[in-house]
Amino acid sequence: MAKDQLARYRRAVDEDLPGEQLDGILDRLDEAGYDIGGDQLATKPRGFTTDHPRLDLLRHKAIHVRRDFGDPDWLATPAALDEVRECWEGLRPLAQWLAQHVGQTDEERR
């Protein structure tokens, strides 16, 4: 995330309602078999306490979510479209949360 996006992300995670929403979205994705990762700080970000209820989310500098399908039998069949579509649909709540709370960067790209 760009600096302005990261600031908006952390503000949203810090607030109870959107922070709890993101936590729930990521929990559901994890339970559905998605891998959640992304660059993180080794310690807490400046301005937050070590006992913050969503410190793990605040430490993120980036979030990525992926799903490894391996080499399933359906990969080279028309069923692949349905499988991939279902995967993308599972990511919709996260994409909507990020669009609402983080948005595009206003910073110039290098």
C-alpha positions as CSV (number, residue, x, y, z in Angstrom):
1,M,0.0,0.0,0.0
2,A,1.1,3.6,-0.6
3,K,1.5,5.7,2.5
4,D,-1.9,7.4,2.2
5,Q,-3.6,4.0,1.7
6,L,-1.7,2.5,4.7
7,A,-2.8,5.4,6.9
8,R,-6.5,4.9,5.9
9,Y,-6.1,1.1,6.4
10,R,-4.8,1.5,9.9
11,R,-7.4,4.1,10.8
12,A,-10.1,1.6,9.7
13,V,-8.5,-1.3,11.5
14,D,-8.2,0.7,14.6
15,E,-12.0,1.6,14.6
16,D,-14.2,-1.1,16.2
17,L,-16.8,-1.7,13.5
18,P,-14.6,-1.7,10.3
19,G,-11.7,-3.4,12.2
20,E,-14.0,-6.2,13.4
21,Q,-15.5,-6.5,9.9
22,L,-12.0,-7.0,8.4
23,D,-11.1,-9.5,11.1
24,G,-14.2,-11.5,10.4
25,I,-13.7,-11.4,6.6
26,L,-10.2,-12.7,6.9
27,D,-11.3,-15.4,9.4
28,R,-13.9,-16.6,7.0
29,L,-11.4,-16.6,4.1
30,D,-8.9,-18.6,6.3
31,E,-11.6,-21.1,7.2
32,A,-12.5,-21.5,3.5
33,G,-8.9,-22.4,2.7
34,Y,-7.4,-19.2,1.5
35,D,-3.9,-18.2,2.5
36,I,-3.5,-14.8,4.0
37,G,-0.2,-13.0,4.0
38,G,1.5,-9.8,3.2
39,D,4.4,-7.6,4.4
40,Q,4.3,-6.9,8.1
41,L,6.1,-4.9,10.6
42,A,8.1,-7.0,13.2
43,T,6.7,-4.8,16.0
44,K,3.7,-2.6,16.5
45,P,3.2,0.5,14.3
46,R,3.8,3.8,15.9
47,G,0.9,5.2,17.8
48,F,-0.7,1.9,18.7
49,T,-0.4,-0.1,22.0
50,T,0.9,-3.6,22.2
51,D,-2.5,-4.8,23.6
52,H,-4.6,-3.5,20.7
53,P,-7.2,-6.2,19.9
54,R,-6.2,-6.2,16.2
55,L,-2.5,-5.6,16.5
56,D,-1.8,-8.4,14.0
57,L,-3.8,-6.6,11.3
58,L,-2.3,-3.2,12.2
59,R,1.2,-4.7,11.6
60,H,0.4,-5.3,8.0
61,K,1.9,-3.0,5.4
62,A,0.2,-5.1,2.7
63,I,-2.3,-7.8,2.6
64,H,-2.6,-10.5,0.0
65,V,-5.0,-13.4,-0.1
66,R,-4.5,-16.5,-2.3
67,R,-5.8,-19.9,-2.8
68,D,-3.5,-22.8,-4.0
69,F,-5.5,-25.3,-6.0
70,G,-2.5,-27.5,-6.8
71,D,-3.1,-29.5,-10.0
72,P,-6.8,-30.5,-9.8
73,D,-8.5,-32.7,-12.4
74,W,-10.8,-29.9,-13.4
75,L,-8.0,-27.5,-14.3
76,A,-8.1,-28.3,-18.0
77,T,-11.9,-28.6,-18.2
78,P,-14.8,-26.1,-18.5
79,A,-15.3,-26.6,-14.8
80,A,-12.3,-24.4,-14.2
81,L,-14.4,-21.4,-14.9
82,D,-16.8,-22.2,-12.1
83,E,-14.0,-23.0,-9.7
84,V,-12.2,-19.7,-10.4
85,R,-15.4,-17.8,-10.3
86,E,-16.3,-19.2,-6.9
87,C,-12.8,-18.3,-5.7
88,W,-13.2,-14.7,-6.9
89,E,-16.7,-14.5,-5.3
90,G,-15.2,-15.6,-2.0
91,L,-12.8,-12.6,-2.2
92,R,-15.6,-10.1,-2.9
93,P,-16.1,-9.0,0.7
94,L,-12.4,-8.3,1.1
95,A,-12.3,-6.3,-2.1
96,Q,-15.4,-4.3,-1.0
97,W,-13.9,-3.6,2.4
98,L,-10.6,-2.4,0.9
99,A,-12.4,-0.2,-1.7
100,Q,-14.6,1.4,1.0
101,H,-11.9,1.9,3.7
102,V,-8.6,2.1,1.8
103,G,-9.3,3.1,-1.8
104,Q,-6.9,4.3,-4.4
105,T,-3.8,6.2,-3.7
106,D,-3.6,9.9,-4.2
107,E,0.2,9.7,-4.4
108,E,2.1,10.0,-7.6
109,R,3.4,6.7,-8.9
110,R,7.2,6.4,-9.5
